[in-house]
Amino acid sequence: MGRVLIKNGYVVTVDPQRRVYPDGFVLINGNKIEAVGNSAQMPTRDVARTIDASGMIVIPGLINAHQHFTCSKA
């Protein structure tokens, strides 16, 4: 699949420093987060797909362990 770049998002990390990048990017390689940072550090080469996350919050590494599901009776 190659590397995927998510750019222009409001990136909120879940790292110990709780870093936030208002104009940030997340670079994913396979099933691993390869890099996170602000747009000035954003890679421009060897990216197979780019996703524009303008106006969106991106939370790399967050695992939703609390989900509500609805059930309907047939």
C-alpha positions as CSV (number, residue, x, y, z in Angstrom):
1,M,0.0,0.0,0.0
2,G,2.9,2.4,0.6
3,R,3.2,5.4,2.8
4,V,0.1,7.5,3.6
5,L,0.4,11.2,4.5
6,I,-2.4,12.9,6.5
7,K,-1.8,16.6,6.3
8,N,-3.2,20.0,7.4
9,G,-5.0,18.5,10.4
10,Y,-5.1,19.6,14.0
11,V,-2.9,16.8,15.3
12,V,-3.3,15.9,19.0
13,T,-0.9,13.3,20.1
14,V,-1.3,10.8,22.9
15,D,2.4,10.8,23.7
16,P,3.8,11.5,27.2
17,Q,4.4,15.2,26.3
18,R,0.8,15.6,24.9
19,R,2.1,17.5,21.9
20,V,-0.3,19.4,19.7
21,Y,0.3,20.5,16.1
22,P,-2.4,22.9,14.9
23,D,-1.1,22.6,11.3
24,G,0.3,19.1,11.5
25,F,0.8,15.9,9.7
26,V,0.9,12.1,10.4
27,L,2.9,9.8,8.1
28,I,1.9,6.1,8.2
29,N,3.9,3.3,6.7
30,G,2.0,0.1,6.5
31,N,0.4,-0.3,10.0
32,K,2.9,1.9,11.8
33,I,3.0,5.6,12.5
34,E,6.3,6.7,11.0
35,A,6.3,10.4,11.8
36,V,4.2,13.2,13.4
37,G,4.9,16.9,13.3
38,N,4.1,20.3,12.1
39,S,3.8,21.2,8.4
40,A,7.3,22.6,8.2
41,Q,8.6,19.1,9.0
42,M,6.2,17.3,6.5
43,P,7.8,14.9,4.1
44,T,7.1,15.4,0.4
45,R,8.7,12.3,-1.1
46,D,7.8,8.6,-1.4
47,V,4.1,9.1,-0.4
48,A,1.6,6.8,-2.1
49,R,-1.5,8.6,-0.9
50,T,-2.2,12.0,0.7
51,I,-5.3,12.8,2.8
52,D,-6.2,16.4,3.4
53,A,-7.5,16.7,7.0
54,S,-8.1,20.5,6.9
55,G,-10.7,21.4,9.5
56,M,-10.3,18.0,11.2
57,I,-8.7,16.7,14.4
58,V,-6.2,13.8,13.9
59,I,-5.4,11.7,17.0
60,P,-2.6,9.3,16.0
61,G,-2.3,6.3,18.3
62,L,-5.7,6.6,19.9
63,I,-7.5,3.3,20.4
64,N,-11.2,3.6,21.1
65,A,-11.7,1.1,23.9
66,H,-15.2,2.4,24.8
67,Q,-17.8,2.1,22.1
68,H,-21.6,2.1,22.3
69,F,-23.5,0.0,19.9
70,T,-27.2,0.0,19.2
71,C,-29.2,-3.2,18.7
72,S,-32.5,-3.4,16.9
73,K,-34.9,-6.3,17.3
74,A,-36.0,-7.9,14.1
